[in-house]
C-alpha cells in the first residue's frame, strides 16, 4: 500500500531575506539604462547641454553673479523632466502594450515592486540632471570675475522637477492604461505653466516647479527674498507624495505606504505654506535702505585717489571699475585728468527681483553710479557716465548736456577702447553708429545728435594719440557750455558735420 503525503504548494513569492529586493535593484538597473538611452531623453539632455554652452558663450555681461546663475539652471531641466515623464510612462505600459502582463504573475516581482524599480530609474535620471546642474553652476562660478553666492535650494529645483515629472508619468501609467495619457498630460502641464508663469507676483506662482522672474535685475543675495529652501521642500514633498500614491495604486502595503503619503503631504503643506508667506518686514526695510541710503550698508576703498563704494559681494569688481575710470581720465585735459571721483554702486531693490525700476541720476558732485552687472554693454555705459561727470560735474547735469560737449564726452568714453566703433554701437539704444541716438548709462541716458555722431566717427578713425593731444590742448573750449558740434570739429581738426545738430527737448 502506497501512502501519499500531500504537501502544500510553495508560494510563488520568495521569502528569503533580500531576494525580492535584489530583483528590484536588478530590474531598476535595466530600466535606468533603457530610460537614459531612450531617444527623447537623449535629445533632451543634448539640448540641455547645447543650450547651456551656447548661452554661456553669448553672455553679454560676461561677469556672472552667482545668485542669478543658480536660477538659470532651472529652465532646461523642465525639458528633461517632460521627456522622462513620457518615457517612464511608456516603459511602465510596456507589458500591457505587448500583451505580456499575465506572464508577470509567475515571476518574483509583484506589481508594486516593479513600480519601485521604475521609480528608481526616475531617481537615476534626476541624479544625472543634478550632475548637469552642478557642472553648469560650477562652470560659471569658476569664471573670472564671478561674484555673489548661489543657493542650494535654487540648485535643487532642476533635479526635483525631473523627479516630480517622472513620478507623475509613472502614476499616470497606473491610472490610465493608454499610451495617449502621457502626451495629453504633457500638453496640460505646458498650458498650466504658461498660464501661471505670467503672474509676476503672488503666492500662487510658487505652486509651479520653476518660478521665473520678469526682470534681469541683479540684487545682493540677502535682498532677493526668494523662498528657495521652502520651495525645494515643497517640490520634494510633492514628488514623494506622487511616488507613494503610485505605490498605493500598484497595490503597495497599505499601512507603510499610507504613512509615507501622510508624511510626504505634510512636507508639501509645510513647504507650500511657508513659500507663499511674502516678504518679511525686515526684508522690506533692508531693500529700502539699500536703495535710498546704500552708504549705510556699503564699504568703500580708495584707488588712485578715487573712492569706490560697493555692496559686500562686489568687492572683487573694484579693480575693473578703477581701470575704466583711469582710462577715461587719461584722455581728459585740464583739471579733469586728475579729478577724483566717487563711484557708488546703486540698485533699485524696493520691488524685489520682479521689479526693474530705473535709477535716477545723482546731483552729488563728481559721484558716478555703477550697477550690479558688469561686462559687455555695461562697460561702455559706465565709461560714458564717468566721462559725463568729468565734464558736467554731476550725473544730473551730464544727462542735460545738449551741445557739442557730447563729442568730448563720447571721445573720453570710447577713445580708449580697442574697437571704439563697436563700443559706440553697444552703448547706443538703437545699436547704430550713424545718425542721432540715445546713449545708455547706468542712470538716465544722454542724447547724441546726427552732427555730433559725425564728428565722433571722424575722431575714432584718426590715431588716438593725435586726437588726445588736440582734446587736451583745447579742453576749455571743448567743455564750454553751448559749444556746437561744428565748433568742436574745427578745434579737433576734422571736417564740419553736415547733419542736424538740434537736440531733443
C-alpha angles and dihedrals in degrees: 000000000000119000116215115205114199114219123195114250112252117249117258090231116083114233101189112120113271095000099117094037091052087056090048091054091047091051091045090055091051093047091047092054091047092047096049092047096048111117097239092051092046091049091048093053092045091051089046092052094042093049091049093051093044093048093047091052092052100045103140093200096046094190105083128210106217093216085067096039093060091057090048089065093065106070103060096050088064088069090051090048093053091049091050090048091056096043097045090049090049092049094048090053093047096103093047092046092051095041094242099116093109091057091065090068090078096047129093095246120080119206093265092055092048087051090053089052091053090047090053089054088056089051088054091052089050090051091051088051089051090055090051091049091050091049092049093049093042092052091055094042091056094050115110111263097023112151138176133040132284126221123236089210091057092047092053093058095080098052092040090052091054090048092049095047093046093051091047088055090051092050090050089056090056094047103037116036093199132101089224093064098079097046090049089049091052090053090049093050092050090051092050092048094049091047098048097035088067088070104092093184137027134074094263092075089066089067087075119087093237122036112197128194124231093223141053091221110143116213133179111274095249092055099053096090094196111147092223096156094049091046091053089050090050092051093046091050092047092051092048091048091054091046095052092044088053089055090050090053089049092054101263122174103285104217096048096040095044089053088051091051091050093050093046092049089051090053090049093049095048093047094042095051095042094050093055096052094104129220118332120234089247091056092048091052092047091052092048091050094048091050103043103026107021091160088075093065102029134090121217131213131184125231121179089341095307121110125230118195116191143166111260097259094054099059093112090057095065094087092058093050092047090053091056093047091051093049093049093048091048089065095047128091137210117025092333091079091067099029114131116224135193113228110200124187112225136185137182098226103153092097096044123222092323093064130075104189119172123246114239117226117259125241094204112118115259094353118136128196122227125182134220095260125075141182131045112033092359091073099061089039091057091042090055090051092052092048092049092052093047090056104032099032099235140025095256092055092044093057089054096055107127105165143061092301085087088073090060092042092055093043090056090046097049109017093089095051119108089229105023095173092056089048089051090056092048094051096050121084095232095041090239133138096198134058127016122322146155115265113219126223135159091278129025115339132249126232127236121196125217091255093050090051091052092053093046092050090052090051093049090055092056128079111282095229093053094051093043091054092051092048091053093045094051099031096127094051094043093052097043112118115253094024109150128229090244091054091049090050092054092048091050096045101245132121119281112261121251098201130091116285098193117122126219117259 
